[in-house]
Amino acid sequence: MIAAQAKLVYQLNKYYNERCQSRKAAIAKTIREVCKVVSDVLKEVEVQEPRFISSLSEIDARYEGMEVISPSEFEVVLYLNQMGVFNFVDDGSLPGCAVLKLSDGRKRSMSLWVEFITASGYLSARKIRSRFQTLVAQAVDKCSYRDVVKMVADTSEVKLRIRERYVVKITPAFKCTGIWPRSAAQWPMPHIPWPGPNRVAEVKAEGFNLLSKECYSLTGKQSSAESDAWVLQFSEAENRLLMGGCRKKCLSILKTLRDRHLELPGQPLDNYHMKTLLLYECEKHPRESDWDESCLGDRLNGILLQLISCLQCRRCPHYFLPNLDLFQGKPHSALEAAAKQTWRLAREILTNAKSLDKL
């Protein structure tokens, strides 16, 4: 048993050093190329409208605010200034979303975003995005990369297609620090020892983002109040939780397996599903020793089996917002196909570690 476990860990490390590292290098190269174009477009936007300041910056060879959705799809979060005159309201009526309401006694004119405030005093995510989309469309025509970049039509989101190969979504957002959403108040569960009080305090201080984008739970039934809502996002908090042990290595292997074998019609799975299931696995195995290098095989198998279970039940709850289902709106046939393919993958890895050489 121990020999088989050691063999699997050896093969996984080999897979990580070969497949995962080459994936990382290829994505890093793409990011550099994509960021040059996006920075140029955002510089043009800023000239037209100084309220939209580019927050895309390179720190230690990493781009702050850049999320990799898949090797050809990216999201750039553009942080806006001056949320101060608004109250953050999340009463749970819109899973995964919240609204920003003008604080009592504050005049509209005190806000930097005065023309995007609705009659009932809400800062409209949709109105800001619509204005931003117009500015980006104009900037694309003017920027020095105009031959290789164009806007993606048929969406209310701001998406650029670059060199016909990559899609980059640019999402206006506010950073919220020092508060924690009511809809995530159940975290951490009192009976689960992970991540421990110190890490919890760090994560809550890290806060979350409010993004102006089409919300999972609202597609197809957007009333005006709902389209004014902002989407909650916790990427910094999640990254902080995944520090230590073999967690990041495990995530890297999961992403590589997804890119190579689970990129299926209907797009049932993305990297965020993998990250979410890894966070749940951390709760199931709360001891730091459970994330020792020697346990890498067990952790990976556990996550793949959990993924199959979620796909079969057609439900994957968001880690911080359990009322939000990350499979909402995905075609059932696509989830079924992904369950079968994940099962084939898991069986192959479990029964024959050397199969990783071919995966």
N, C-alpha and C positions, 0 to 999 in steps of 0.2 A: 504493500500500500504506500509506504513512505517512498519507496524507490519510484513508483509510478508518479507520485506527487512531485518528487524532485525532477523527474524527467520532464513533466509538464512545465514546471517553473523554468527549467533550462530552455525549453522550446519557446516559451512565451518571451523570455529575455532576448532570445535570438530574433524573434519576430519583432520585438520592440526596437532592437538595434538596427535591424534591416528595414522592415516595412514602415514602422511608425516614424523613424527618424527621416526616412526619405520623403514621407508624406509631409512631415513638419517643414523640411527644407523647401519643398516645392511650394507649400502654402506661404511660407515666409517670403519667397521670391514673388509670388503673385500679389501678396499684400503690399509689398514695396511698389510694385508697378501700379496697382489699383489706387494706392494712397496718393501717388503723384497726381493722378488725374483728378481724384476727388478733392484734394487740397486746392488744385487750380480752379475747379468749379466753385468751391466754397469761398475762395478769395474774391472771385467775381461777385458772388452773392453779397459778401460783406461790403463791397464798394457801393452796391445799390441800396443796401439796407443794413446799417451798422448794428442793429439789434441781433442779427443772426451772425454771431462771431464764431468762427471755426474753432472747435476745441480739440481737433484731431492733432495730437502731438506725439512725437517719437520719444519714448523714454526707455533707455537700455535696450535699444533695438526692438522694442515692442511699441505698437501704436495704441495709445490710450483711447478707449472709446470704440475700438474695432472688434466686432464679434464675428467669428467664423461660423457660418451656418452649414456650409459644405465647401469642398475645395473650389467650387465655382460661384458660391453665393456668400455674400458678406453683409453685415449691417454696421453702419457708422452711427453712433449716438452723438447728436449735436446738442451740447448742454446750453440751455438758455439762462440768462441772468434774471435776477429780481423776481423771485416767486413771493417775496416777503409779504405783500399786502393781501395774500389769499390764505384762506384756511383749507387744510386738507381734510376732505370728508370721505370716509369709506364706510358706508352703512351695510355693506354686504348685498345690496340689491342688484349689483352688477358684478358677478364673480370675476375676479382678476382685474377689476377697474376701480377708479376713484374719481372724484370731481374736485375741482379747485373753486372755492366760492369766495367772493370778495368779503374780507373781514368786516364785521359790523362797524359802522362809523367811518370806514375808509371810503374816500371818494374815488370814483373811477379814474379821475384825472391823475391820481397819485400813482397809478400803475403804468409801467413802461409799455404794457400790452393793451392799452385802453380800448382800441377798436376791435379787439377780439373777445370782449366781455359781452355776454348775452344780456338780454333785457332783465333776466332774473338774477344777474350777478355772477354767472359762472364764466370762468375762463375756458373758452371753447378750444379743445384739442383739434377739432376738425377745421375751424376757421384759421388757426395758426398754420396747420399743415397745408391748407389750400393756398394761403399767401406764399408760404415757403416753396410750394410746388411751382407757382408762377415765376418766382425769382430764380429757381434752379433751371427752369426751362429757358429763361432768357440768358442765364450764365453759360449754359451748355453751348448756345449759339456763338457766344463771344470768346470763350476760353481758348487757350492755345492748343488744346487737345480735341477741338471740335470735330476733327475727321474720324476720331476713334470712339467717341462717346455719344450716346443718344438716350433720350428719356424713354422709359417703358410706358406705353399708353395703357388705357383700360384699368387703371387702379387709382384710388384716392391717395395712395402712398407715394413717396418720392423714390423712384427707382431708376437707376442708370444702368444701361447695358454698355459694357466697355469691351472694345475689340471683338464684339459678337461672341465673346467667350464667358464673360463674367457679369454677374448682376450684383449691384450694390444698392442696398436700401439705405437712405439717409433719414434718420428719425429725430425730429426735435424732441427735447426732453428737459425735465427739471430734475436736479439731484436733491434728494431729501435726506438730510442727516439729522441725527438727534431725535428723530421720532420713529415709531414703529407702527405699521398699519394694524388697525383693529382686526381686519380680516385674517391677519397672521398671528393673532394673539395666542392661539393654542400652542404655538411653537415656543420653546421645546416642550414636548410631552413630559409631564411630571414623573412618569414611571420609567423614562428612558435615560440612562446615565450619560449618553453622548449628546452633545459635545462637552459638557461640563460648564460650570458657571462662568469661568473667566472667558472662555471662547464665546459663549453666548453674549456676554457683555460686549465683546469686541465686534461681533457680527451685528448686533443691534445698533451699535454706534456707527458702523459702516453705513447703515441705512439702506435706501433703495432708490430706484429711479421711477419717474413717471413719464411714460412715452406717449407721443402722439402717433398712434397707429391704429389700424383696424383691429378690433378686439376679437379674440377667439369666440367668446361667448355671445357676441352681438351680431355675428354675420347673419345677414338676411332679415334682421328685425330692428334695424336702426331707427329708433325714434330720435327726435332732435336732442332730447336730454342725454340719450345714450351716446350719440355721436359726439357730444361735447366732452365725454368722459376720457380719462387718461388711463393707460395700461400700466399696471405695476410690474416692475422688473427688479430682480435681486442679484444680478450677476456678480457684483463685488462680494456680497455676503456669501454666495455659493462658493466662489473661488477661495475665500478665506477658510471655509469649512473643509475644503479638500486639500488643505496643506498637511504635510506629514505622512510618513509611511509610504506605501506603494499606491496611494489613492490616485495621484496624477498619472502614474504609469498605467494603471488600470484603465483610466478614462481614455488615455491615448490609444491603447489597444482596442477599446470598444469603438472609438471613432473610426479607427482604421478599418476594422471589420465592417462597420456600417457602410463606409464609403465604398468598400470593395464588393460587398455582397448584399447589402440591404437598401441599395438605392433603387427603389421599385416604383412601378407606375402608381400614380395616386399619391406618391410621396408620404407613405404612412409614418416613416421614422426619420427624425433628424438628430443631430448631435445633442440637442437639449433633452430629448427623451433619455439618452444614455447618461447624461449628467444627473438627471433627476433620480434614475434608478440607482446610481452609485451613492447618492445621498441617503436613500432609504437603506441601502446595504450597510452604510456606516452606522445607522441606528441599530440594525440587527446585530452588528458585530462591534460593540462599543469600545472594546479594549484596544489599546494601541498595539498590543502584540498580535491582534487579529489582522493587522495591516503590515505585518512584517513581510519582507520579500518572499519568504518561504510559503506564505499563504496566498500568493498572487493567483494561483490556479483555482483555489477554492472560491476566492472572492469573485473571479471572473465567471465561473460556472454558476454561482449563486445569482449573479445579475442577469445572465442570459436566461436562466430558468424563470426568474421573476418577470423578465421581459415577455417570455412566451405566455405566462399567465395573464399579464396585463393585456396583451394582444387578443387572447382568447376571450377575456371578459369585456374587451373593447373599452377599457377604462384605464387611464394613467393619471392619477391625481398629481397636481403641482405640489412640489415639496413643501413650500411655505403656505400655499393657499389650497388646501385639500378640496374645497368646493369647486375648484377649477379643473376640468378634465382636459388634459393635453391631447386627447384623441378626438375631441369634439369636432364634428364636421368632416372627419376622415372617412372615405368610403369603406364600408364593411368588407367588401371584397379585397381591398388593399390591405386591411389589417389582417385578414385571414391568410393572404399570401405571405405577409411578413412573418406571421406566426409559424407557418410551415418552413419557411426559409431559415428562420432563427433556430428552429428545432433541428433542422439538418446540420446547421453550423455547430450547435452545442453538442450534438451527438458525435459529430466528427472529432471535435476537440477532446471530448471526454473519453472516447474509445481509442483514439489514436493520436497521441500528442504530436507525432511527426507530420501529421496532416497539415499542421501550421505552415510547413515549408511551402505548401501549395496554395494556402489561403490568401 
